[in-house]
């Protein structure tokens, strides 16, 4: 049971990281496609306290 919980937790973490990475890459791609922008695209990351 403990192993299953650990695996679930890990997969959730990796999913989150992958999502963040994808968003960052999208931002970079947009910036490269449309040339230099005055304002960088804000990326909001919600941090959970605890």
Backbone as numpy.savetxt, mean C-alpha at the origin, in Angstrom:
# Nx Ny Nz CAx CAy CAz Cx Cy Cz
-4.41 -24.90 15.31 -5.24 -23.70 15.31 -4.38 -22.44 15.31
-3.35 -22.47 16.14 -2.46 -21.31 16.23 -1.78 -21.03 14.89
-1.35 -22.13 14.25 -0.68 -21.98 12.95 -1.60 -21.31 11.94
-2.86 -21.75 11.94 -3.83 -21.17 11.01 -3.99 -19.67 11.25
-4.11 -19.31 12.52 -4.25 -17.90 12.87 -3.04 -17.10 12.39
-1.86 -17.65 12.63 -0.63 -16.97 12.21 -0.61 -16.77 10.70
-1.00 -17.82 9.98 -1.00 -17.74 8.52 -1.98 -16.68 8.04
-3.17 -16.66 8.66 -4.19 -15.67 8.29 -3.68 -14.25 8.53
-3.04 -14.07 9.69 -2.52 -12.76 10.03 -1.47 -12.32 9.02
-0.58 -13.28 8.69 0.51 -12.97 7.76 -0.04 -12.59 6.39
-1.02 -13.38 5.92 -1.56 -13.12 4.58 -2.25 -11.76 4.54
-2.92 -11.41 5.66 -3.57 -10.11 5.70 -2.54 -8.99 5.61
-1.42 -9.18 6.32 -0.36 -8.19 6.31 0.23 -8.04 4.92
0.49 -9.18 4.27 1.09 -9.12 2.93 0.11 -8.49 1.94
-1.18 -8.78 2.11 -2.17 -8.16 1.24 -2.12 -6.65 1.36
-2.06 -6.18 2.62 -2.02 -4.75 2.89 -0.79 -4.13 2.24
0.37 -4.79 2.44 1.61 -4.27 1.88 1.54 -4.22 0.36
0.98 -5.27 -0.23 0.89 -5.31 -1.68 0.01 -4.17 -2.19
-1.10 -3.93 -1.45 -2.00 -2.85 -1.82 -1.27 -1.51 -1.80
-0.52 -1.27 -0.73 0.22 -0.02 -0.61 1.24 0.12 -1.73
1.92 -0.98 -2.02 2.92 -0.96 -3.09 2.27 -0.63 -4.42
1.14 -1.27 -4.68 0.43 -1.02 -5.93 0.06 0.46 -6.05
-0.44 1.03 -4.95 -0.84 2.43 -4.97 0.37 3.33 -5.25
1.49 3.01 -4.60 2.69 3.81 -4.79 3.15 3.74 -6.25
3.12 2.54 -6.81 3.53 2.36 -8.20 2.61 3.12 -9.14
1.32 3.08 -8.85 0.37 3.83 -9.67 0.70 5.32 -9.65
1.00 5.82 -8.46 1.35 7.24 -8.32 2.57 7.57 -9.16
3.58 6.72 -9.09 4.81 6.95 -9.86 4.51 6.92 -11.36
3.70 5.94 -11.76 3.37 5.82 -13.17 2.62 7.06 -13.67
1.66 7.53 -12.86 0.91 8.73 -13.22 1.86 9.92 -13.37
2.75 10.06 -12.41 3.69 11.19 -12.43 4.54 11.14 -13.69
5.01 9.95 -14.05 5.86 9.82 -15.24 5.06 10.08 -16.51
3.80 9.65 -16.52 2.99 9.78 -17.73 2.65 11.24 -18.02
2.32 12.00 -16.96 1.83 13.36 -17.17 2.90 14.41 -16.93
4.13 14.00 -16.82 5.21 14.96 -16.62 5.25 15.45 -15.19
6.17 16.39 -14.90 6.31 16.88 -13.52 5.08 17.66 -13.07
4.63 17.37 -11.87 3.47 18.09 -11.31 3.95 18.99 -10.18
3.18 20.05 -9.96 3.54 20.96 -8.88 3.28 20.30 -7.53
2.19 19.53 -7.48 1.80 18.94 -6.20 1.87 17.42 -6.31
2.55 16.77 -5.38 2.56 15.31 -5.41 1.20 14.75 -5.01
0.86 13.59 -5.55 -0.41 12.96 -5.22 -0.35 12.44 -3.79
-1.25 12.89 -2.96 -1.22 12.42 -1.57 -1.63 10.96 -1.46
-0.88 10.22 -0.68 -1.23 8.82 -0.43 -1.57 8.69 1.05
-2.83 8.41 1.30 -3.25 8.32 2.70 -3.06 6.90 3.21
-2.41 6.79 4.34 -2.22 5.49 4.96 -2.81 5.56 6.36
-3.81 4.73 6.58 -4.42 4.73 7.91 -3.62 3.80 8.81
-3.12 4.34 9.90 -2.37 3.52 10.84 -3.26 3.17 12.01
-3.24 1.89 12.34 -4.03 1.46 13.49 -3.21 1.58 14.76
-3.80 2.20 15.77 -3.09 2.33 17.04 -3.28 1.06 17.86
-2.23 0.68 18.56 -2.39 -0.50 19.40 -1.13 -1.31 19.54
